[in-house]
Amino acid sequence: MVAKNKPKGSLLHPTFKIENIVASADLGVELDLYSIAKASPDVDYEPEQFPGAICKIHEPKTALLLFKNGKIICTGAKTEADIRKAIDQVVKIVKDYIITTQE
């Protein structure tokens, strides 16, 4: 069996592979990061080290930074579909830990 050579790029036509997409999202709510980290073994929160909680999703393999103001940074995804799946999973984790203000 003869192995096929991988296509080589050139200066004018480099080959590439998507390895990591970074995306941001805004949930539009405030989050209780302490409670989220306490409830989920996949979330680490050490506010003296970093102001956001780190959530590791196993499938698709991504890491998401969660901030109290409801903003999310998703990293490690290889497709837009992976980003959607990862954010949907995080929403399921955090939905019970929204900070509500009484007026």
SEFIZA-3560 file (N, C-alpha, C; in Angstrom, 3 decimals):
REM SEFIZA-3560
<numar><xx>0.845</xx><yy>-1.179</yy><zz>0.000</zz><atom>N</atom></numar>
<numar><xx>0.000</xx><yy>0.000</yy><zz>0.000</zz><atom>CA</atom></numar>
<numar><xx>0.889</xx><yy>1.239</yy><zz>0.000</zz><atom>C</atom></numar>
<numar><xx>0.622</xx><yy>2.134</yy><zz>-0.886</zz><atom>N</atom></numar>
<numar><xx>1.420</xx><yy>3.341</yy><zz>-1.024</zz><atom>CA</atom></numar>
<numar><xx>0.718</xx><yy>4.474</yy><zz>-0.288</zz><atom>C</atom></numar>
<numar><xx>1.475</xx><yy>5.149</yy><zz>0.584</zz><atom>N</atom></numar>
<numar><xx>0.904</xx><yy>6.278</yy><zz>1.323</zz><atom>CA</atom></numar>
<numar><xx>0.850</xx><yy>7.498</yy><zz>0.410</zz><atom>C</atom></numar>
<numar><xx>-0.259</xx><yy>8.172</yy><zz>0.446</zz><atom>N</atom></numar>
<numar><xx>-0.401</xx><yy>9.387</yy><zz>-0.352</zz><atom>CA</atom></numar>
<numar><xx>0.309</xx><yy>10.530</yy><zz>0.367</zz><atom>C</atom></numar>
<numar><xx>0.946</xx><yy>11.349</yy><zz>-0.417</zz><atom>N</atom></numar>
<numar><xx>1.591</xx><yy>12.525</yy><zz>0.156</zz><atom>CA</atom></numar>
<numar><xx>0.530</xx><yy>13.553</yy><zz>0.524</zz><atom>C</atom></numar>
<numar><xx>0.734</xx><yy>14.195</yy><zz>1.652</zz><atom>N</atom></numar>
<numar><xx>-0.168</xx><yy>15.278</yy><zz>2.025</zz><atom>CA</atom></numar>
<numar><xx>0.084</xx><yy>16.463</yy><zz>1.103</zz><atom>C</atom></numar>
<numar><xx>-0.966</xx><yy>17.177</yy><zz>0.734</zz><atom>N</atom></numar>
<numar><xx>-0.746</xx><yy>18.336</yy><zz>-0.129</zz><atom>CA</atom></numar>
<numar><xx>0.091</xx><yy>19.377</yy><zz>0.609</zz><atom>C</atom></numar>
<numar><xx>1.038</xx><yy>19.925</yy><zz>-0.099</zz><atom>N</atom></numar>
<numar><xx>1.887</xx><yy>20.951</yy><zz>0.501</zz><atom>CA</atom></numar>
<numar><xx>1.413</xx><yy>22.314</yy><zz>0.033</zz><atom>C</atom></numar>
<numar><xx>1.459</xx><yy>23.252</yy><zz>0.933</zz><atom>N</atom></numar>
<numar><xx>1.085</xx><yy>24.603</yy><zz>0.580</zz><atom>CA</atom></numar>
<numar><xx>2.235</xx><yy>25.313</yy><zz>-0.100</zz><atom>C</atom></numar>
<numar><xx>1.964</xx><yy>26.463</yy><zz>-0.573</zz><atom>N</atom></numar>
<numar><xx>3.003</xx><yy>27.307</yy><zz>-1.148</zz><atom>CA</atom></numar>
<numar><xx>2.808</xx><yy>28.698</yy><zz>-0.569</zz><atom>C</atom></numar>
<numar><xx>3.735</xx><yy>29.535</yy><zz>-0.850</zz><atom>N</atom></numar>
<numar><xx>3.653</xx><yy>30.898</yy><zz>-0.337</zz><atom>CA</atom></numar>
<numar><xx>2.363</xx><yy>31.578</yy><zz>-0.778</zz><atom>C</atom></numar>
<numar><xx>1.952</xx><yy>31.333</yy><zz>-2.015</zz><atom>N</atom></numar>
<numar><xx>0.740</xx><yy>31.968</yy><zz>-2.536</zz><atom>CA</atom></numar>
<numar><xx>-0.534</xx><yy>31.208</yy><zz>-2.182</zz><atom>C</atom></numar>
<numar><xx>-0.426</xx><yy>29.913</yy><zz>-1.894</zz><atom>N</atom></numar>
<numar><xx>-1.585</xx><yy>29.084</yy><zz>-1.581</zz><atom>CA</atom></numar>
<numar><xx>-1.288</xx><yy>28.181</yy><zz>-0.383</zz><atom>C</atom></numar>
<numar><xx>-1.165</xx><yy>28.766</yy><zz>0.805</zz><atom>N</atom></numar>
<numar><xx>-0.850</xx><yy>27.938</yy><zz>1.973</zz><atom>CA</atom></numar>
<numar><xx>-2.023</xx><yy>27.031</yy><zz>2.344</zz><atom>C</atom></numar>
<numar><xx>-1.706</xx><yy>25.846</yy><zz>2.819</zz><atom>N</atom></numar>
<numar><xx>-2.755</xx><yy>24.968</yy><zz>3.327</zz><atom>CA</atom></numar>
<numar><xx>-2.971</xx><yy>25.319</yy><zz>4.790</zz><atom>C</atom></numar>
<numar><xx>-4.176</xx><yy>25.098</yy><zz>5.284</zz><atom>N</atom></numar>
<numar><xx>-4.453</xx><yy>25.396</yy><zz>6.679</zz><atom>CA</atom></numar>
<numar><xx>-5.495</xx><yy>24.440</yy><zz>7.213</zz><atom>C</atom></numar>
<numar><xx>-5.573</xx><yy>24.393</yy><zz>8.520</zz><atom>N</atom></numar>
<numar><xx>-6.533</xx><yy>23.558</yy><zz>9.226</zz><atom>CA</atom></numar>
<numar><xx>-7.035</xx><yy>24.358</yy><zz>10.416</zz><atom>C</atom></numar>
<numar><xx>-8.340</xx><yy>24.394</yy><zz>10.603</zz><atom>N</atom></numar>
<numar><xx>-8.891</xx><yy>25.110</yy><zz>11.751</zz><atom>CA</atom></numar>
<numar><xx>-8.660</xx><yy>24.260</yy><zz>12.995</zz><atom>C</atom></numar>
<numar><xx>-7.973</xx><yy>24.827</yy><zz>13.979</zz><atom>N</atom></numar>
<numar><xx>-7.642</xx><yy>24.133</yy><zz>15.215</zz><atom>CA</atom></numar>
<numar><xx>-8.416</xx><yy>24.693</yy><zz>16.403</zz><atom>C</atom></numar>
<numar><xx>-8.705</xx><yy>25.982</yy><zz>16.360</zz><atom>N</atom></numar>
<numar><xx>-9.271</xx><yy>26.623</yy><zz>17.533</zz><atom>CA</atom></numar>
<numar><xx>-10.063</xx><yy>27.864</yy><zz>17.115</zz><atom>C</atom></numar>
<numar><xx>-11.343</xx><yy>27.858</yy><zz>17.428</zz><atom>N</atom></numar>
<numar><xx>-12.174</xx><yy>29.035</yy><zz>17.198</zz><atom>CA</atom></numar>
<numar><xx>-12.485</xx><yy>29.635</yy><zz>18.568</zz><atom>C</atom></numar>
<numar><xx>-12.393</xx><yy>30.940</yy><zz>18.676</zz><atom>N</atom></numar>
<numar><xx>-12.748</xx><yy>31.637</yy><zz>19.900</zz><atom>CA</atom></numar>
<numar><xx>-14.012</xx><yy>32.435</yy><zz>19.619</zz><atom>C</atom></numar>
<numar><xx>-15.002</xx><yy>32.289</yy><zz>20.496</zz><atom>N</atom></numar>
<numar><xx>-16.268</xx><yy>32.996</yy><zz>20.314</zz><atom>CA</atom></numar>
<numar><xx>-16.693</xx><yy>33.630</yy><zz>21.635</zz><atom>C</atom></numar>
<numar><xx>-17.434</xx><yy>34.704</yy><zz>21.537</zz><atom>N</atom></numar>
<numar><xx>-17.971</xx><yy>35.333</yy><zz>22.749</zz><atom>CA</atom></numar>
<numar><xx>-19.491</xx><yy>35.318</yy><zz>22.674</zz><atom>C</atom></numar>
<numar><xx>-20.097</xx><yy>35.297</yy><zz>23.845</zz><atom>N</atom></numar>
<numar><xx>-21.563</xx><yy>35.304</yy><zz>23.944</zz><atom>CA</atom></numar>
<numar><xx>-21.940</xx><yy>36.146</yy><zz>25.153</zz><atom>C</atom></numar>
<numar><xx>-23.164</xx><yy>36.602</yy><zz>25.174</zz><atom>N</atom></numar>
<numar><xx>-23.672</xx><yy>37.378</yy><zz>26.304</zz><atom>CA</atom></numar>
<numar><xx>-25.037</xx><yy>36.813</yy><zz>26.678</zz><atom>C</atom></numar>
<numar><xx>-25.153</xx><yy>36.315</yy><zz>27.908</zz><atom>N</atom></numar>
<numar><xx>-26.414</xx><yy>35.738</yy><zz>28.372</zz><atom>CA</atom></numar>
<numar><xx>-27.416</xx><yy>36.817</yy><zz>28.780</zz><atom>C</atom></numar>
<numar><xx>-26.950</xx><yy>38.022</yy><zz>29.020</zz><atom>N</atom></numar>
<numar><xx>-27.835</xx><yy>39.114</yy><zz>29.396</zz><atom>CA</atom></numar>
<numar><xx>-28.346</xx><yy>39.036</yy><zz>30.831</zz><atom>C</atom></numar>
<numar><xx>-27.658</xx><yy>38.243</yy><zz>31.674</zz><atom>N</atom></numar>
<numar><xx>-28.026</xx><yy>38.122</yy><zz>33.088</zz><atom>CA</atom></numar>
<numar><xx>-26.743</xx><yy>38.100</yy><zz>33.914</zz><atom>C</atom></numar>
<numar><xx>-26.879</xx><yy>38.299</yy><zz>35.233</zz><atom>N</atom></numar>
<numar><xx>-25.732</xx><yy>38.148</yy><zz>36.125</zz><atom>CA</atom></numar>
<numar><xx>-25.716</xx><yy>36.737</yy><zz>36.677</zz><atom>C</atom></numar>
<numar><xx>-24.521</xx><yy>36.199</yy><zz>36.857</zz><atom>N</atom></numar>
<numar><xx>-24.362</xx><yy>34.816</yy><zz>37.316</zz><atom>CA</atom></numar>
<numar><xx>-23.715</xx><yy>34.753</yy><zz>38.690</zz><atom>C</atom></numar>
<numar><xx>-24.139</xx><yy>33.780</yy><zz>39.483</zz><atom>N</atom></numar>
<numar><xx>-23.539</xx><yy>33.501</yy><zz>40.783</zz><atom>CA</atom></numar>
<numar><xx>-22.442</xx><yy>32.457</yy><zz>40.564</zz><atom>C</atom></numar>
<numar><xx>-21.233</xx><yy>32.930</yy><zz>40.300</zz><atom>N</atom></numar>
<numar><xx>-20.139</xx><yy>32.037</yy><zz>39.946</zz><atom>CA</atom></numar>
<numar><xx>-19.742</xx><yy>31.106</yy><zz>41.093</zz><atom>C</atom></numar>
<numar><xx>-19.841</xx><yy>31.579</yy><zz>42.334</zz><atom>N</atom></numar>
<numar><xx>-19.524</xx><yy>30.712</yy><zz>43.485</zz><atom>CA</atom></numar>
<numar><xx>-20.434</xx><yy>29.491</yy><zz>43.497</zz><atom>C</atom></numar>
<numar><xx>-21.718</xx><yy>29.713</yy><zz>43.350</zz><atom>N</atom></numar>
<numar><xx>-22.680</xx><yy>28.607</yy><zz>43.400</zz><atom>CA</atom></numar>
<numar><xx>-22.544</xx><yy>27.672</yy><zz>42.204</zz><atom>C</atom></numar>
<numar><xx>-22.257</xx><yy>28.224</yy><zz>41.048</zz><atom>N</atom></numar>
<numar><xx>-22.063</xx><yy>27.394</yy><zz>39.859</zz><atom>CA</atom></numar>
<numar><xx>-20.881</xx><yy>26.464</yy><zz>40.061</zz><atom>C</atom></numar>
<numar><xx>-19.776</xx><yy>27.005</yy><zz>40.555</zz><atom>N</atom></numar>
<numar><xx>-18.574</xx><yy>26.191</yy><zz>40.775</zz><atom>CA</atom></numar>
<numar><xx>-18.807</xx><yy>25.129</yy><zz>41.846</zz><atom>C</atom></numar>
<numar><xx>-19.584</xx><yy>25.480</yy><zz>42.863</zz><atom>N</atom></numar>
<numar><xx>-19.880</xx><yy>24.523</yy><zz>43.931</zz><atom>CA</atom></numar>
<numar><xx>-20.749</xx><yy>23.377</yy><zz>43.419</zz><atom>C</atom></numar>
<numar><xx>-21.669</xx><yy>23.675</yy><zz>42.526</zz><atom>N</atom></numar>
<numar><xx>-22.627</xx><yy>22.685</yy><zz>42.034</zz><atom>CA</atom></numar>
<numar><xx>-22.072</xx><yy>21.808</yy><zz>40.905</zz><atom>C</atom></numar>
<numar><xx>-21.097</xx><yy>22.299</yy><zz>40.169</zz><atom>N</atom></numar>
<numar><xx>-20.607</xx><yy>21.552</yy><zz>39.005</zz><atom>CA</atom></numar>
<numar><xx>-19.128</xx><yy>21.200</yy><zz>39.144</zz><atom>C</atom></numar>
<numar><xx>-18.796</xx><yy>19.914</yy><zz>39.034</zz><atom>N</atom></numar>
<numar><xx>-17.387</xx><yy>19.515</yy><zz>39.109</zz><atom>CA</atom></numar>
<numar><xx>-16.573</xx><yy>19.963</yy><zz>37.893</zz><atom>C</atom></numar>
<numar><xx>-17.251</xx><yy>20.393</yy><zz>36.839</zz><atom>N</atom></numar>
<numar><xx>-16.551</xx><yy>20.838</yy><zz>35.633</zz><atom>CA</atom></numar>
<numar><xx>-16.251</xx><yy>22.332</yy><zz>35.626</zz><atom>C</atom></numar>
<numar><xx>-16.606</xx><yy>23.025</yy><zz>36.714</zz><atom>N</atom></numar>
<numar><xx>-16.394</xx><yy>24.472</yy><zz>36.786</zz><atom>CA</atom></numar>
<numar><xx>-15.455</xx><yy>24.796</yy><zz>37.941</zz><atom>C</atom></numar>
<numar><xx>-14.396</xx><yy>25.542</yy><zz>37.633</zz><atom>N</atom></numar>
<numar><xx>-13.442</xx><yy>26.010</yy><zz>38.644</zz><atom>CA</atom></numar>
<numar><xx>-13.552</xx><yy>27.522</yy><zz>38.745</zz><atom>C</atom></numar>
<numar><xx>-13.578</xx><yy>27.999</yy><zz>39.997</zz><atom>N</atom></numar>
<numar><xx>-13.665</xx><yy>29.442</yy><zz>40.213</zz><atom>CA</atom></numar>
<numar><xx>-12.767</xx><yy>29.823</yy><zz>41.368</zz><atom>C</atom></numar>
<numar><xx>-11.736</xx><yy>30.588</yy><zz>41.057</zz><atom>N</atom></numar>
<numar><xx>-10.821</xx><yy>31.112</yy><zz>42.058</zz><atom>CA</atom></numar>
<numar><xx>-10.666</xx><yy>32.608</yy><zz>41.801</zz><atom>C</atom></numar>
<numar><xx>-11.573</xx><yy>33.415</yy><zz>42.377</zz><atom>N</atom></numar>
<numar><xx>-11.606</xx><yy>34.846</yy><zz>42.050</zz><atom>CA</atom></numar>
<numar><xx>-10.315</xx><yy>35.601</yy><zz>42.407</zz><atom>C</atom></numar>
<numar><xx>-9.530</xx><yy>35.062</yy><zz>43.342</zz><atom>N</atom></numar>
<numar><xx>-8.266</xx><yy>35.731</yy><zz>43.668</zz><atom>CA</atom></numar>
<numar><xx>-7.221</xx><yy>35.519</yy><zz>42.561</zz><atom>C</atom></numar>
<numar><xx>-7.430</xx><yy>34.498</yy><zz>41.724</zz><atom>N</atom></numar>
<numar><xx>-6.529</xx><yy>34.209</yy><zz>40.611</zz><atom>CA</atom></numar>
<numar><xx>-7.007</xx><yy>34.830</yy><zz>39.300</zz><atom>C</atom></numar>
<numar><xx>-8.335</xx><yy>34.746</yy><zz>39.083</zz><atom>N</atom></numar>
<numar><xx>-8.924</xx><yy>35.196</yy><zz>37.815</zz><atom>CA</atom></numar>
<numar><xx>-10.390</xx><yy>35.529</yy><zz>38.059</zz><atom>C</atom></numar>
<numar><xx>-10.916</xx><yy>36.609</yy><zz>37.470</zz><atom>N</atom></numar>
<numar><xx>-12.289</xx><yy>37.029</yy><zz>37.776</zz><atom>CA</atom></numar>
<numar><xx>-13.398</xx><yy>36.166</yy><zz>37.174</zz><atom>C</atom></numar>
<numar><xx>-13.045</xx><yy>35.224</yy><zz>36.306</zz><atom>N</atom></numar>
<numar><xx>-14.060</xx><yy>34.376</yy><zz>35.690</zz><atom>CA</atom></numar>
<numar><xx>-13.947</xx><yy>32.939</yy><zz>36.148</zz><atom>C</atom></numar>
<numar><xx>-15.036</xx><yy>32.202</yy><zz>35.985</zz><atom>N</atom></numar>
<numar><xx>-15.042</xx><yy>30.769</yy><zz>36.260</zz><atom>CA</atom></numar>
<numar><xx>-14.670</xx><yy>30.051</yy><zz>34.963</zz><atom>C</atom></numar>
<numar><xx>-13.966</xx><yy>28.943</yy><zz>35.102</zz><atom>N</atom></numar>
<numar><xx>-13.546</xx><yy>28.166</yy><zz>33.941</zz><atom>CA</atom></numar>
<numar><xx>-14.365</xx><yy>26.884</yy><zz>33.898</zz><atom>C</atom></numar>
<numar><xx>-15.082</xx><yy>26.695</yy><zz>32.813</zz><atom>N</atom></numar>
<numar><xx>-15.916</xx><yy>25.506</yy><zz>32.632</zz><atom>CA</atom></numar>
<numar><xx>-15.326</xx><yy>24.673</yy><zz>31.506</zz><atom>C</atom></numar>
<numar><xx>-15.036</xx><yy>23.412</yy><zz>31.791</zz><atom>N</atom></numar>
<numar><xx>-14.495</xx><yy>22.514</yy><zz>30.773</zz><atom>CA</atom></numar>
<numar><xx>-15.591</xx><yy>21.565</yy><zz>30.316</zz><atom>C</atom></numar>
<numar><xx>-15.864</xx><yy>21.612</yy><zz>29.028</zz><atom>N</atom></numar>
<numar><xx>-16.853</xx><yy>20.741</yy><zz>28.403</zz><atom>CA</atom></numar>
<numar><xx>-16.081</xx><yy>19.613</yy><zz>27.709</zz><atom>C</atom></numar>
<numar><xx>-16.552</xx><yy>18.393</yy><zz>27.890</zz><atom>N</atom></numar>
<numar><xx>-15.828</xx><yy>17.246</yy><zz>27.347</zz><atom>CA</atom></numar>
<numar><xx>-16.199</xx><yy>16.935</yy><zz>25.899</zz><atom>C</atom></numar>
<numar><xx>-17.459</xx><yy>17.170</yy><zz>25.523</zz><atom>N</atom></numar>
<numar><xx>-17.888</xx><yy>16.890</yy><zz>24.153</zz><atom>CA</atom></numar>
<numar><xx>-18.845</xx><yy>17.980</yy><zz>23.683</zz><atom>C</atom></numar>
<numar><xx>-18.448</xx><yy>18.847</yy><zz>22.808</zz><atom>N</atom></numar>
<numar><xx>-17.148</xx><yy>18.941</yy><zz>22.163</zz><atom>CA</atom></numar>
<numar><xx>-16.100</xx><yy>19.475</yy><zz>23.136</zz><atom>C</atom></numar>
<numar><xx>-14.855</xx><yy>19.101</yy><zz>22.952</zz><atom>N</atom></numar>
<numar><xx>-13.798</xx><yy>19.495</yy><zz>23.880</zz><atom>CA</atom></numar>
<numar><xx>-13.551</xx><yy>20.999</yy><zz>23.756</zz><atom>C</atom></numar>
<numar><xx>-14.060</xx><yy>21.729</yy><zz>24.742</zz><atom>N</atom></numar>
<numar><xx>-13.938</xx><yy>23.179</yy><zz>24.760</zz><atom>CA</atom></numar>
<numar><xx>-13.758</xx><yy>23.650</yy><zz>26.194</zz><atom>C</atom></numar>
<numar><xx>-13.314</xx><yy>24.867</yy><zz>26.333</zz><atom>N</atom></numar>
<numar><xx>-13.255</xx><yy>25.526</yy><zz>27.633</zz><atom>CA</atom></numar>
<numar><xx>-13.999</xx><yy>26.841</yy><zz>27.496</zz><atom>C</atom></numar>
<numar><xx>-14.787</xx><yy>27.164</yy><zz>28.512</zz><atom>N</atom></numar>
<numar><xx>-15.547</xx><yy>28.405</yy><zz>28.481</zz><atom>CA</atom></numar>
<numar><xx>-15.235</xx><yy>29.218</yy><zz>29.727</zz><atom>C</atom></numar>
<numar><xx>-15.027</xx><yy>30.492</yy><zz>29.531</zz><atom>N</atom></numar>
<numar><xx>-14.831</xx><yy>31.407</yy><zz>30.647</zz><atom>CA</atom></numar>
<numar><xx>-16.172</xx><yy>32.063</yy><zz>30.922</zz><atom>C</atom></numar>
<numar><xx>-16.628</xx><yy>31.945</yy><zz>32.152</zz><atom>N</atom></numar>
<numar><xx>-17.914</xx><yy>32.520</yy><zz>32.560</zz><atom>CA</atom></numar>
<numar><xx>-17.641</xx><yy>33.719</yy><zz>33.454</zz><atom>C</atom></numar>
<numar><xx>-18.294</xx><yy>34.818</yy><zz>33.188</zz><atom>N</atom></numar>
<numar><xx>-18.105</xx><yy>36.012</yy><zz>34.004</zz><atom>CA</atom></numar>
<numar><xx>-19.412</xx><yy>36.389</yy><zz>34.680</zz><atom>C</atom></numar>
<numar><xx>-19.287</xx><yy>37.058</yy><zz>35.823</zz><atom>N</atom></numar>
<numar><xx>-20.455</xx><yy>37.426</yy><zz>36.619</zz><atom>CA</atom></numar>
<numar><xx>-21.475</xx><yy>38.225</yy><zz>35.807</zz><atom>C</atom></numar>
<numar><xx>-21.006</xx><yy>39.033</yy><zz>34.882</zz><atom>N</atom></numar>
<numar><xx>-21.913</xx><yy>39.872</yy><zz>34.093</zz><atom>CA</atom></numar>
<numar><xx>-22.640</xx><yy>39.109</yy><zz>32.986</zz><atom>C</atom></numar>
<numar><xx>-22.465</xx><yy>37.779</yy><zz>32.938</zz><atom>N</atom></numar>
<numar><xx>-23.169</xx><yy>36.954</yy><zz>31.964</zz><atom>CA</atom></numar>
<numar><xx>-22.448</xx><yy>36.778</yy><zz>30.638</zz><atom>C</atom></numar>
<numar><xx>-21.262</xx><yy>37.349</yy><zz>30.528</zz><atom>N</atom></numar>
<numar><xx>-20.498</xx><yy>37.183</yy><zz>29.294</zz><atom>CA</atom></numar>
<numar><xx>-19.754</xx><yy>35.850</yy><zz>29.336</zz><atom>C</atom></numar>
<numar><xx>-19.590</xx><yy>35.250</yy><zz>28.159</zz><atom>N</atom></numar>
<numar><xx>-18.924</xx><yy>33.955</yy><zz>28.027</zz><atom>CA</atom></numar>
<numar><xx>-17.913</xx><yy>34.052</yy><zz>26.894</zz><atom>C</atom></numar>
<numar><xx>-16.750</xx><yy>33.464</yy><zz>27.111</zz><atom>N</atom></numar>
<numar><xx>-15.764</xx><yy>33.286</yy><zz>26.051</zz><atom>CA</atom></numar>
<numar><xx>-15.609</xx><yy>31.782</yy><zz>25.871</zz><atom>C</atom></numar>
<numar><xx>-15.812</xx><yy>31.308</yy><zz>24.662</zz><atom>N</atom></numar>
<numar><xx>-15.696</xx><yy>29.879</yy><zz>24.334</zz><atom>CA</atom></numar>
<numar><xx>-14.437</xx><yy>29.692</yy><zz>23.496</zz><atom>C</atom></numar>
<numar><xx>-13.585</xx><yy>28.761</yy><zz>23.894</zz><atom>N</atom></numar>
<numar><xx>-12.357</xx><yy>28.501</yy><zz>23.167</zz><atom>CA</atom></numar>
<numar><xx>-12.155</xx><yy>27.004</yy><zz>22.976</zz><atom>C</atom></numar>
<numar><xx>-11.446</xx><yy>26.662</yy><zz>21.921</zz><atom>N</atom></numar>
<numar><xx>-11.144</xx><yy>25.265</yy><zz>21.663</zz><atom>CA</atom></numar>
<numar><xx>-12.053</xx><yy>24.598</yy><zz>20.644</zz><atom>C</atom></numar>
<numar><xx>-13.111</xx><yy>25.254</yy><zz>20.234</zz><atom>N</atom></numar>
<numar><xx>-14.037</xx><yy>24.670</yy><zz>19.258</zz><atom>CA</atom></numar>
<numar><xx>-13.387</xx><yy>24.636</yy><zz>17.877</zz><atom>C</atom></numar>
<numar><xx>-13.805</xx><yy>23.666</yy><zz>17.085</zz><atom>N</atom></numar>
<numar><xx>-13.283</xx><yy>23.563</yy><zz>15.719</zz><atom>CA</atom></numar>
<numar><xx>-14.320</xx><yy>23.935</yy><zz>14.667</zz><atom>C</atom></numar>
<numar><xx>-15.595</xx><yy>24.044</yy><zz>15.097</zz><atom>N</atom></numar>
<numar><xx>-16.654</xx><yy>24.428</yy><zz>14.163</zz><atom>CA</atom></numar>
<numar><xx>-17.646</xx><yy>25.329</yy><zz>14.890</zz><atom>C</atom></numar>
<numar><xx>-18.469</xx><yy>26.027</yy><zz>14.123</zz><atom>N</atom></numar>
<numar><xx>-19.529</xx><yy>26.840</yy><zz>14.720</zz><atom>CA</atom></numar>
<numar><xx>-20.533</xx><yy>25.949</yy><zz>15.450</zz><atom>C</atom></numar>
<numar><xx>-20.770</xx><yy>24.760</yy><zz>14.927</zz><atom>N</atom></numar>
<numar><xx>-21.696</xx><yy>23.824</yy><zz>15.583</zz><atom>CA</atom></numar>
<numar><xx>-21.168</xx><yy>23.433</yy><zz>16.963</zz><atom>C</atom></numar>
<numar><xx>-19.858</xx><yy>23.252</yy><zz>17.087</zz><atom>N</atom></numar>
<numar><xx>-19.262</xx><yy>22.931</yy><zz>18.387</zz><atom>CA</atom></numar>
<numar><xx>-19.455</xx><yy>24.078</yy><zz>19.374</zz><atom>C</atom></numar>
<numar><xx>-19.339</xx><yy>25.302</yy><zz>18.882</zz><atom>N</atom></numar>
<numar><xx>-19.554</xx><yy>26.466</yy><zz>19.754</zz><atom>CA</atom></numar>
<numar><xx>-20.984</xx><yy>26.449</yy><zz>20.275</zz><atom>C</atom></numar>
<numar><xx>-21.946</xx><yy>26.235</yy><zz>19.400</zz><atom>N</atom></numar>
<numar><xx>-23.356</xx><yy>26.209</yy><zz>19.799</zz><atom>CA</atom></numar>
<numar><xx>-23.594</xx><yy>25.116</yy><zz>20.833</zz><atom>C</atom></numar>
<numar><xx>-23.065</xx><yy>23.910</yy><zz>20.599</zz><atom>N</atom></numar>
<numar><xx>-23.246</xx><yy>22.799</yy><zz>21.547</zz><atom>CA</atom></numar>
<numar><xx>-22.647</xx><yy>23.136</yy><zz>22.910</zz><atom>C</atom></numar>
<numar><xx>-21.447</xx><yy>23.707</yy><zz>22.912</zz><atom>N</atom></numar>
<numar><xx>-20.782</xx><yy>24.041</yy><zz>24.173</zz><atom>CA</atom></numar>
<numar><xx>-21.559</xx><yy>25.111</yy><zz>24.942</zz><atom>C</atom></numar>
<numar><xx>-22.004</xx><yy>26.148</yy><zz>24.251</zz><atom>N</atom></numar>
<numar><xx>-22.759</xx><yy>27.214</yy><zz>24.921</zz><atom>CA</atom></numar>
<numar><xx>-24.094</xx><yy>26.678</yy><zz>25.425</zz><atom>C</atom></numar>
<numar><xx>-24.753</xx><yy>25.831</yy><zz>24.648</zz><atom>N</atom></numar>
<numar><xx>-26.019</xx><yy>25.230</yy><zz>25.103</zz><atom>CA</atom></numar>
<numar><xx>-25.798</xx><yy>24.415</yy><zz>26.384</zz><atom>C</atom></numar>
<numar><xx>-24.688</xx><yy>23.683</yy><zz>26.461</zz><atom>N</atom></numar>
<numar><xx>-24.406</xx><yy>22.901</yy><zz>27.670</zz><atom>CA</atom></numar>
<numar><xx>-24.153</xx><yy>23.800</yy><zz>28.869</zz><atom>C</atom></numar>
<numar><xx>-23.447</xx><yy>24.908</yy><zz>28.650</zz><atom>N</atom></numar>
<numar><xx>-23.187</xx><yy>25.837</yy><zz>29.748</zz><atom>CA</atom></numar>
<numar><xx>-24.479</xx><yy>26.480</yy><zz>30.224</zz><atom>C</atom></numar>
<numar><xx>-25.363</xx><yy>26.815</yy><zz>29.314</zz><atom>N</atom></numar>
<numar><xx>-26.647</xx><yy>27.408</yy><zz>29.704</zz><atom>CA</atom></numar>
<numar><xx>-27.403</xx><yy>26.449</yy><zz>30.634</zz><atom>C</atom></numar>
<numar><xx>-27.368</xx><yy>25.163</yy><zz>30.330</zz><atom>N</atom></numar>
<numar><xx>-28.028</xx><yy>24.177</yy><zz>31.203</zz><atom>CA</atom></numar>
<numar><xx>-27.404</xx><yy>24.163</yy><zz>32.594</zz><atom>C</atom></numar>
<numar><xx>-26.092</xx><yy>24.351</yy><zz>32.677</zz><atom>N</atom></numar>
<numar><xx>-25.398</xx><yy>24.356</yy><zz>33.969</zz><atom>CA</atom></numar>
<numar><xx>-25.740</xx><yy>25.607</yy><zz>34.772</zz><atom>C</atom></numar>
<numar><xx>-25.762</xx><yy>26.776</yy><zz>34.125</zz><atom>N</atom></numar>
<numar><xx>-25.881</xx><yy>28.040</yy><zz>34.859</zz><atom>CA</atom></numar>
<numar><xx>-27.308</xx><yy>28.540</yy><zz>35.044</zz><atom>C</atom></numar>
<numar><xx>-28.279</xx><yy>27.959</yy><zz>34.378</zz><atom>N</atom></numar>
<numar><xx>-29.636</xx><yy>28.536</yy><zz>34.374</zz><atom>CA</atom></numar>
<numar><xx>-30.258</xx><yy>28.667</yy><zz>35.761</zz><atom>C</atom></numar>
<numar><xx>-29.846</xx><yy>27.828</yy><zz>36.699</zz><atom>N</atom></numar>
<numar><xx>-30.397</xx><yy>27.913</yy><zz>38.057</zz><atom>CA</atom></numar>
<numar><xx>-29.607</xx><yy>28.858</yy><zz>38.961</zz><atom>C</atom></numar>
<numar><xx>-28.593</xx><yy>29.529</yy><zz>38.422</zz><atom>N</atom></numar>
<numar><xx>-27.724</xx><yy>30.380</yy><zz>39.240</zz><atom>CA</atom></numar>
<numar><xx>-27.654</xx><yy>31.808</yy><zz>38.719</zz><atom>C</atom></numar>
<numar><xx>-28.796</xx><yy>32.300</yy><zz>38.267</zz><atom>N</atom></numar>
<numar><xx>-28.908</xx><yy>33.672</yy><zz>37.797</zz><atom>CA</atom></numar>
<numar><xx>-29.215</xx><yy>34.556</yy><zz>38.997</zz><atom>C</atom></numar>
<numar><xx>-28.485</xx><yy>35.655</yy><zz>39.089</zz><atom>N</atom></numar>
<numar><xx>-28.706</xx><yy>36.609</yy><zz>40.181</zz><atom>CA</atom></numar>
<numar><xx>-29.848</xx><yy>37.528</yy><zz>39.774</zz><atom>C</atom></numar>
<numar><xx>-30.890</xx><yy>37.535</yy><zz>40.583</zz><atom>N</atom></numar>
<numar><xx>-32.027</xx><yy>38.421</yy><zz>40.318</zz><atom>CA</atom></numar>
<numar><xx>-32.008</xx><yy>39.543</yy><zz>41.338</zz><atom>C</atom></numar>
<numar><xx>-32.318</xx><yy>40.736</yy><zz>40.881</zz><atom>N</atom></numar>
<numar><xx>-32.399</xx><yy>41.880</yy><zz>41.778</zz><atom>CA</atom></numar>
<numar><xx>-33.849</xx><yy>42.218</yy><zz>41.991</zz><atom>C</atom></numar>
<numar><xx>-34.191</xx><yy>42.457</yy><zz>43.249</zz><atom>N</atom></numar>
<numar><xx>-35.574</xx><yy>42.825</yy><zz>43.553</zz><atom>CA</atom></numar>
<numar><xx>-35.693</xx><yy>44.334</yy><zz>43.539</zz><atom>C</atom></numar>
<numar><xx>-36.708</xx><yy>44.810</yy><zz>42.857</zz><atom>N</atom></numar>
<numar><xx>-36.903</xx><yy>46.267</yy><zz>42.758</zz><atom>CA</atom></numar>
<numar><xx>-38.077</xx><yy>46.685</yy><zz>43.582</zz><atom>C</atom></numar>
//
